[in-house]
Structures are given as structure tokens and as C-alpha cells.
């Protein structure tokens, strides 16, 4: 992978652009406590992030010994979504270095977000963070079949942008990001600052960046 082989860049959201774990934990706990269930610890929540809100809720239920039955997950999901939309980014933050990185990359390549968050929640969080403008599109897992590690959202992004999947670089912090890139035939740049196990996953990626500033250097846009 070299910068001149790339036609577009796809960013994961949680753990890549944003340290959103505090807000995700707050939304999850609002839903849990409203249902009379105990809240989750933020460190637990951070480890559960990456596979979308339904899997987050299923993991939270399993952790307190409750069966993650579909009706219960759906009810908690409604509470989670409402809490997220009410306070999309009240406790979290944009990672240091992300805003200048996007400013350097946007003139060279079209940028998209590819996230396991549903698109309406992703847009709300990006808007609250002031990060919607640099992105040409936001692809969220609005259907279970679209959820990473499936390649569906990367394929959709490539089609919408009119680029080949091998020219669409995925930038993310987690195993689902890496697996989706591999399934799509796209190169992968692993973000070492997020919630995933960067040091373990790095050998399987095409490139690794410990900090956002290193992404610019790797792509010749420092």
C-alpha cells in the first residue's frame, strides 16, 4: 500500500475518530437503569465497543447473568438510542490530532465514515463533534448484514465514490475493521490509539499508526 494507489479513505468512528466510550457507557447505563438493571462499568463498556449497539447490549446483559432475548435487547436499544440522541458527545472527545489530520487528508482524497453504529446515531455524534463536514458520506450498520466484519459497507462506499475496493483504505482500531477490509479486498491501516488490541492486530494490517499524526506521515500528508 502506497499513497498513490489510494483513491479514498474510510474511517471507523468509535475508538478511531472519537473517544466516545464515556457517552456510550452513559447511554447504555441510562437504558439499563430505566429497565431496573445494574449499570455497567466504563472499562467493561470500552471492551465491548466495536460491534454495534445490539451486541453491546447483549454483552451487558450477559455480564449480569441475563439472557439477551430479542425483545429485551430491542427495548434496551430504544432507550440507548434515545439517550444517545439526547447527548451525542457530552462526555467524550475527538482524539487529539484527528481534526488537523482530516484537514490535511480531505483535499487529497474523499473521506467516508464506516461504522457499526447505525447511521442516524453516527451522524448525530459526528455533528456534535463538529466532524461531519470533512466526510462525503456516513455508512452505518442499519441492517445486521451490514455490520463489520462483513464487507457490505466498504463495498457500498466504494460504489458511491466510484472507486475500486483495493483503492479504498480502511482506517480503524479493531478486529472487525481489519476483517471487513480483508473481506472487501481493501487495504487496512490500524489505529493504535483506539479500543482494539493494536499491538496484537498490527502484523495483520497493511500499516500501523500509534497516533493520528502518524497517519498523515504514512500517507504523505504530514
Buried (B, 14 or more C-beta within 10 A) or exposed (E): BEEEEBBBBBBBBBBBBBBBBBBBBBBBBBBBEBEEBEBBEBEBBBEBBBBBBBBBBBBBBEBEEBEBEEEBBEBBBEBBBEBBBEBBBEBBEBBEBBBEBBEBBBEEBBBBBBBBBBBBBBBBBBEBBEBBEBBBBBBBBBEEEBBBBBBBBBBBBBEBBEBEBBBBBBBBBBBBBBBBBBBBBBBBBBBBBBBBEBEEBBEBBBBBBBBBBBBBEBBEBE
